[in-house]
Amino acid sequence: NSIKMVVPAVAISTIMGALNGYVLTKWRFPGHTLVFGLMLFACFIPFQSVLLPMATILGSFGRFGMTLQNATGFNFGFGNPTVNLVFVHVVYGLGFTTLFFRNFYEAFPTELVRAAQVDGASFFQIFRRIMLPNSLPIIV
C-alpha cells in the first residue's frame, strides 16, 4: 500500500512542481509573485491545523466521486482511500516542490527559452525538451 501511495504522489508532485516553477520563472504573468507567495505561505501551515478540515473534505470526496461516476459512467477514484491520500500528499507538498524548482529555474538561462520560442517551440515543448532534461539535479 505504501508503494501504491508514495510513487504516484512523488511523481505527480515532481511534475506539477516543475511545471509551476517553470511558469513562475520563465512565463511571467501579472500576479506571479502573489501566487508564489501564497504557495510559499502554504508550506508553513502546520499539518495538524488542516487535518480535521481535510478529513471532512476527503469524506465528501467519496460522495462527490459517486456522483461523478453516476453522471459520467467513469470512476475517478475519489472514493478510494489511497487516491485520497495521494491527493493530500500532492496538495500539501506542492508548495515545497514549487519552491525548489522555482529557485532552480531562476538561475537557468532565459536565453535558451527565448531561442526555443524563436524556433517555434510551444510552452510544453520547451518544458519537456529543455527544462525537464536539465532539471535532473533538482529532481534527484
DRENPA-3360 file (N, C-alpha, C; in nm, 2 decimals, always signed):
BEGIN
1 = NSIKMVVP = +0.08/-0.12/+0.00/+0.00/+0.00/+0.00/+0.09/+0.13/+0.00 ~ +0.20/+0.12/+0.07/+0.29/+0.24/+0.07/+0.34/+0.27/-0.06 ~ +0.38/+0.17/-0.14/+0.43/+0.20/-0.27/+0.32/+0.25/-0.36 ~ +0.20/+0.20/-0.35/+0.09/+0.25/-0.43/+0.06/+0.39/-0.40 ~ +0.09/+0.44/-0.28/+0.07/+0.58/-0.24/+0.19/+0.67/-0.27 ~ +0.31/+0.62/-0.24/+0.42/+0.71/-0.25/+0.47/+0.74/-0.39 ~ +0.47/+0.64/-0.48/+0.52/+0.65/-0.61/+0.43/+0.75/-0.69 ~ +0.30/+0.74/-0.70/+0.22/+0.84/-0.77/+0.23/+0.98/-0.70;
9 = AVAISTIM = +0.23/+0.99/-0.57/+0.24/+1.12/-0.50/+0.37/+1.19/-0.54 ~ +0.48/+1.12/-0.53/+0.61/+1.18/-0.57/+0.62/+1.22/-0.71 ~ +0.57/+1.13/-0.80/+0.57/+1.16/-0.94/+0.49/+1.28/-0.98 ~ +0.37/+1.28/-0.93/+0.27/+1.40/-0.96/+0.33/+1.52/-0.90 ~ +0.37/+1.52/-0.77/+0.43/+1.64/-0.71/+0.55/+1.69/-0.78 ~ +0.63/+1.61/-0.83/+0.75/+1.65/-0.90/+0.72/+1.72/-1.03 ~ +0.63/+1.65/-1.11/+0.59/+1.71/-1.24/+0.52/+1.84/-1.22 ~ +0.42/+1.85/-1.13/+0.35/+1.97/-1.10/+0.44/+2.08/-1.05;
17 = GALNGYVL = +0.53/+2.05/-0.96/+0.62/+2.15/-0.90/+0.71/+2.20/-1.01 ~ +0.76/+2.11/-1.10/+0.85/+2.16/-1.21/+0.77/+2.25/-1.30 ~ +0.65/+2.22/-1.33/+0.57/+2.30/-1.42/+0.54/+2.43/-1.35 ~ +0.50/+2.43/-1.23/+0.48/+2.56/-1.15/+0.60/+2.65/-1.15 ~ +0.72/+2.58/-1.12/+0.84/+2.66/-1.11/+0.88/+2.72/-1.25 ~ +0.85/+2.65/-1.35/+0.88/+2.69/-1.49/+0.79/+2.81/-1.52 ~ +0.66/+2.80/-1.49/+0.57/+2.91/-1.52/+0.60/+3.03/-1.44 ~ +0.64/+3.02/-1.31/+0.66/+3.13/-1.22/+0.80/+3.20/-1.26;
25 = TKWRFPGH = +0.89/+3.13/-1.32/+1.02/+3.20/-1.35/+1.03/+3.24/-1.50 ~ +0.98/+3.16/-1.59/+1.01/+3.19/-1.73/+0.89/+3.25/-1.81 ~ +0.77/+3.24/-1.75/+0.65/+3.29/-1.81/+0.58/+3.38/-1.71 ~ +0.64/+3.50/-1.70/+0.59/+3.60/-1.60/+0.44/+3.64/-1.64 ~ +0.36/+3.65/-1.54/+0.22/+3.69/-1.57/+0.19/+3.79/-1.45 ~ +0.09/+3.87/-1.47/+0.05/+3.96/-1.36/+0.01/+3.88/-1.23 ~ +0.07/+3.91/-1.12/+0.04/+3.84/-1.00/+0.12/+3.72/-0.97 ~ +0.23/+3.70/-1.05/+0.31/+3.58/-1.03/+0.37/+3.58/-0.89;
33 = TLVFGLML = +0.41/+3.70/-0.84/+0.47/+3.70/-0.71/+0.37/+3.67/-0.60 ~ +0.25/+3.71/-0.62/+0.14/+3.68/-0.52/+0.11/+3.53/-0.52 ~ +0.11/+3.47/-0.64/+0.08/+3.32/-0.64/+0.20/+3.25/-0.57 ~ +0.32/+3.29/-0.60/+0.43/+3.22/-0.54/+0.43/+3.25/-0.39 ~ +0.40/+3.37/-0.34/+0.39/+3.40/-0.20/+0.28/+3.31/-0.13 ~ +0.17/+3.29/-0.19/+0.07/+3.21/-0.13/+0.11/+3.06/-0.13 ~ +0.18/+3.02/-0.23/+0.23/+2.88/-0.23/+0.33/+2.86/-0.12 ~ +0.42/+2.96/-0.10/+0.52/+2.96/+0.00/+0.46/+2.96/+0.14;
41 = FACFIPFQ = +0.35/+3.05/+0.15/+0.28/+3.06/+0.28/+0.22/+2.92/+0.32 ~ +0.17/+2.85/+0.22/+0.11/+2.72/+0.25/+0.21/+2.62/+0.30 ~ +0.34/+2.64/+0.28/+0.44/+2.55/+0.33/+0.45/+2.56/+0.48 ~ +0.42/+2.67/+0.54/+0.43/+2.70/+0.68/+0.31/+2.67/+0.76 ~ +0.20/+2.63/+0.70/+0.08/+2.59/+0.78/+0.10/+2.45/+0.84 ~ +0.09/+2.44/+0.97/+0.11/+2.31/+1.03/+0.01/+2.21/+0.99 ~ +0.06/+2.09/+0.96/-0.03/+1.98/+0.91/-0.15/+1.96/+1.01 ~ -0.12/+1.97/+1.14/-0.22/+1.94/+1.24/-0.34/+2.04/+1.23;
49 = SVLLPMAT = -0.31/+2.16/+1.19/-0.42/+2.26/+1.18/-0.52/+2.23/+1.06 ~ -0.47/+2.16/+0.96/-0.56/+2.13/+0.85/-0.61/+1.99/+0.85 ~ -0.58/+1.91/+0.95/-0.61/+1.77/+0.95/-0.76/+1.74/+0.95 ~ -0.83/+1.81/+1.04/-0.98/+1.79/+1.06/-1.05/+1.84/+0.93 ~ -1.02/+1.96/+0.89/-1.09/+2.01/+0.76/-1.06/+1.92/+0.64 ~ -0.94/+1.87/+0.64/-0.90/+1.78/+0.53/-0.98/+1.65/+0.54 ~ -1.00/+1.59/+0.65/-1.07/+1.47/+0.67/-1.22/+1.49/+0.63 ~ -1.27/+1.60/+0.66/-1.41/+1.63/+0.62/-1.42/+1.64/+0.47;
57 = ILGSFGRF = -1.33/+1.71/+0.41/-1.33/+1.72/+0.26/-1.31/+1.59/+0.20 ~ -1.22/+1.51/+0.25/-1.20/+1.37/+0.19/-1.32/+1.29/+0.21 ~ -1.39/+1.30/+0.32/-1.52/+1.23/+0.33/-1.62/+1.27/+0.23 ~ -1.62/+1.40/+0.20/-1.72/+1.44/+0.10/-1.67/+1.40/-0.04 ~ -1.54/+1.38/-0.06/-1.49/+1.33/-0.19/-1.56/+1.20/-0.23 ~ -1.58/+1.11/-0.14/-1.64/+0.98/-0.17/-1.78/+1.00/-0.22 ~ -1.85/+1.09/-0.16/-1.99/+1.12/-0.22/-1.98/+1.19/-0.35 ~ -1.88/+1.28/-0.37/-1.86/+1.35/-0.49/-1.82/+1.26/-0.60;
65 = GMTLQNAT = -1.73/+1.16/-0.57/-1.69/+1.06/-0.66/-1.80/+0.97/-0.71 ~ -1.89/+0.94/-0.62/-2.00/+0.85/-0.66/-2.10/+0.93/-0.75 ~ -2.11/+1.06/-0.72/-2.19/+1.15/-0.81/-2.13/+1.16/-0.95 ~ -2.00/+1.18/-0.96/-1.94/+1.19/-1.09/-1.95/+1.05/-1.16 ~ -1.93/+0.94/-1.09/-1.94/+0.81/-1.15/-2.08/+0.79/-1.20 ~ -2.18/+0.83/-1.13/-2.32/+0.81/-1.18/-2.35/+0.90/-1.30 ~ -2.29/+1.02/-1.30/-2.32/+1.12/-1.41/-2.24/+1.08/-1.53 ~ -2.12/+1.04/-1.52/-2.03/+1.02/-1.64/-2.01/+0.87/-1.67;
73 = GFNFGFGN = -2.03/+0.78/-1.58/-2.01/+0.64/-1.60/-1.86/+0.60/-1.59 ~ -1.78/+0.70/-1.55/-1.63/+0.68/-1.53/-1.60/+0.69/-1.38 ~ -1.52/+0.60/-1.33/-1.48/+0.61/-1.19/-1.35/+0.69/-1.17 ~ -1.36/+0.80/-1.11/-1.24/+0.89/-1.09/-1.16/+0.84/-0.97 ~ -1.21/+0.75/-0.89/-1.13/+0.70/-0.78/-1.14/+0.78/-0.65 ~ -1.23/+0.88/-0.64/-1.23/+0.97/-0.53/-1.28/+0.89/-0.40 ~ -1.35/+0.78/-0.42/-1.39/+0.71/-0.30/-1.28/+0.62/-0.25 ~ -1.17/+0.60/-0.32/-1.06/+0.51/-0.28/-0.97/+0.59/-0.18;
81 = PTVNLVFV = -0.95/+0.53/-0.06/-0.86/+0.60/+0.03/-0.72/+0.62/-0.02 ~ -0.66/+0.53/-0.10/-0.53/+0.55/-0.15/-0.52/+0.67/-0.24 ~ -0.62/+0.69/-0.33/-0.63/+0.80/-0.42/-0.64/+0.93/-0.34 ~ -0.72/+0.93/-0.23/-0.74/+1.04/-0.15/-0.61/+1.08/-0.08 ~ -0.54/+0.98/-0.03/-0.41/+1.01/+0.04/-0.31/+1.07/-0.06 ~ -0.30/+1.01/-0.18/-0.21/+1.07/-0.29/-0.25/+1.21/-0.31 ~ -0.38/+1.24/-0.32/-0.42/+1.38/-0.34/-0.38/+1.47/-0.23 ~ -0.39/+1.43/-0.11/-0.35/+1.51/+0.01/-0.20/+1.53/+0.00;
89 = HVVYGLGF = -0.12/+1.43/-0.02/+0.03/+1.45/-0.03/+0.07/+1.54/-0.14 ~ +0.00/+1.53/-0.25/+0.04/+1.62/-0.37/+0.01/+1.76/-0.33 ~ -0.11/+1.78/-0.28/-0.15/+1.92/-0.25/-0.06/+1.98/-0.14 ~ -0.04/+1.90/-0.04/+0.04/+1.95/+0.07/+0.19/+1.97/+0.04 ~ +0.24/+1.89/-0.05/+0.39/+1.90/-0.09/+0.41/+1.99/-0.21 ~ +0.30/+2.04/-0.27/+0.32/+2.12/-0.39/+0.39/+2.25/-0.37 ~ +0.37/+2.32/-0.25/+0.44/+2.44/-0.22/+0.59/+2.42/-0.21 ~ +0.63/+2.31/-0.15/+0.78/+2.28/-0.14/+0.84/+2.25/-0.27;
97 = TTLFFRNF = +0.78/+2.16/-0.35/+0.84/+2.13/-0.48/+0.84/+2.25/-0.57 ~ +0.74/+2.34/-0.57/+0.74/+2.46/-0.65/+0.85/+2.55/-0.60 ~ +0.87/+2.56/-0.47/+0.98/+2.64/-0.42/+1.12/+2.59/-0.47 ~ +1.14/+2.46/-0.47/+1.27/+2.40/-0.51/+1.29/+2.43/-0.66 ~ +1.19/+2.40/-0.74/+1.20/+2.41/-0.89/+1.21/+2.56/-0.93 ~ +1.14/+2.65/-0.86/+1.14/+2.79/-0.89/+1.28/+2.84/-0.87 ~ +1.34/+2.81/-0.76/+1.47/+2.86/-0.73/+1.58/+2.80/-0.82 ~ +1.56/+2.68/-0.87/+1.65/+2.61/-0.96/+1.63/+2.68/-1.10;
105 = YEAFPTEL = +1.51/+2.70/-1.14/+1.49/+2.76/-1.28/+1.52/+2.91/-1.28 ~ +1.53/+2.98/-1.16/+1.56/+3.12/-1.16/+1.70/+3.14/-1.21 ~ +1.79/+3.04/-1.19/+1.93/+3.05/-1.23/+1.95/+3.00/-1.37 ~ +1.84/+2.94/-1.43/+1.85/+2.88/-1.56/+1.85/+2.99/-1.67 ~ +1.94/+2.98/-1.77/+1.95/+3.09/-1.87/+1.81/+3.11/-1.95 ~ +1.76/+3.23/-1.94/+1.64/+3.27/-2.01/+1.66/+3.27/-2.16 ~ +1.78/+3.29/-2.20/+1.81/+3.29/-2.35/+1.78/+3.16/-2.42 ~ +1.80/+3.05/-2.35/+1.76/+2.92/-2.41/+1.61/+2.91/-2.43;
113 = VRAAQVDG = +1.53/+2.96/-2.34/+1.39/+2.96/-2.35/+1.35/+3.05/-2.47 ~ +1.40/+3.17/-2.47/+1.37/+3.27/-2.58/+1.41/+3.21/-2.72 ~ +1.53/+3.14/-2.72/+1.57/+3.09/-2.85/+1.48/+2.98/-2.90 ~ +1.43/+2.90/-2.80/+1.33/+2.79/-2.84/+1.20/+2.85/-2.89 ~ +1.16/+2.97/-2.83/+1.04/+3.04/-2.87/+1.06/+3.09/-3.01 ~ +1.17/+3.14/-3.04/+1.20/+3.19/-3.17/+1.20/+3.08/-3.28 ~ +1.24/+2.96/-3.24/+1.24/+2.85/-3.32/+1.10/+2.79/-3.34 ~ +1.01/+2.84/-3.26/+0.87/+2.79/-3.28/+0.82/+2.69/-3.18;
121 = ASFFQIFR = +0.90/+2.67/-3.07/+0.86/+2.57/-2.97/+0.75/+2.62/-2.89 ~ +0.65/+2.53/-2.85/+0.54/+2.57/-2.77/+0.58/+2.56/-2.62 ~ +0.48/+2.61/-2.54/+0.50/+2.61/-2.40/+0.55/+2.47/-2.34 ~ +0.47/+2.37/-2.38/+0.50/+2.23/-2.33/+0.62/+2.17/-2.40 ~ +0.65/+2.21/-2.52/+0.77/+2.16/-2.59/+0.90/+2.21/-2.52 ~ +0.90/+2.34/-2.48/+1.01/+2.40/-2.41/+1.03/+2.33/-2.28 ~ +0.92/+2.31/-2.21/+0.92/+2.24/-2.08/+0.98/+2.10/-2.09 ~ +0.92/+2.02/-2.19/+0.96/+1.88/-2.20/+1.10/+1.86/-2.26;
129 = RIMLPNSL = +1.14/+1.94/-2.35/+1.26/+1.92/-2.42/+1.38/+2.00/-2.37 ~ +1.36/+2.11/-2.30/+1.47/+2.19/-2.25/+1.47/+2.19/-2.09 ~ +1.36/+2.23/-2.03/+1.36/+2.25/-1.89/+1.37/+2.11/-1.81 ~ +1.29/+2.02/-1.85/+1.29/+1.89/-1.77/+1.42/+1.81/-1.78 ~ +1.48/+1.80/-1.90/+1.61/+1.72/-1.90/+1.72/+1.79/-1.82 ~ +1.71/+1.93/-1.82/+1.81/+2.00/-1.74/+1.78/+2.00/-1.59 ~ +1.67/+1.95/-1.55/+1.62/+1.96/-1.41/+1.66/+1.83/-1.33 ~ +1.74/+1.74/-1.39/+1.77/+1.62/-1.32/+1.84/+1.64/-1.18;
137 = PIIV = +1.93/+1.74/-1.17/+1.99/+1.76/-1.03/+1.88/+1.79/-0.93 ~ +1.78/+1.87/-0.96/+1.68/+1.91/-0.86/+1.58/+1.80/-0.84 ~ +1.56/+1.72/-0.95/+1.46/+1.61/-0.93/+1.52/+1.50/-0.84 ~ +1.65/+1.48/-0.85/+1.71/+1.38/-0.76/+1.71/+1.43/-0.62;
% end
